[in-house]
C-alpha cells in the first residue's frame, strides 16, 4: 500500500489501514530527506518498485525536507456498503510549509479611543509630577545645615 500511495499520491482504504499506512509512509518520506545509497536500499527493501523509490528520493523527499513531519492527511469519506466499514482517503499533503517563526508578525499597540489616550496621559502626568516633587524634597534637604534636624 505504501508503494501505491507514493506512486499515486492518494488512495482510498479503510480507516484502520490508513492509520497504519501513515506511520509507514511518513518514515519512508523522512528516510528520503537525504539521498544516500544506504537510504535508497532501505527504502527499496520495503517498497516494491524501483521507479517509486526513484520518485520518492527525486521528488517527494526534497519537497518535504523542511517540514517536521505530518506529510500525509487522512480524510474520512464514507461507510462501505458491504460491511459498514469506515472508509478514508489518505493523501500526501500538497500545501507548502512555512515555519511558525516566519509566519509571526509583530503587532503594534494602537489607541482604541479617546478614553484610553486620556487615561494614559493622566498616568504619565502623575508620574512626572511625583518625580518633580521628590526632586524638590531632595533639594530642600540639601539646604539644611548639618547637625540640625528639620
Secondary structure, 3 states (H helix, E strand, C coil): CHHHHHHHCEEEEEHHHHHHHHHHHHHHHHHCCCCCHHHHHHHHHHCCCHHHHHHHHHHHHHHCCCCCCCCEEEEEEEECCCCCCEEEEEEECCCCCCCHHHHCCCCCCCCCCHHHHHHHHHHHHHHHHHHHHHHHHHHHHHHCCCCCCC
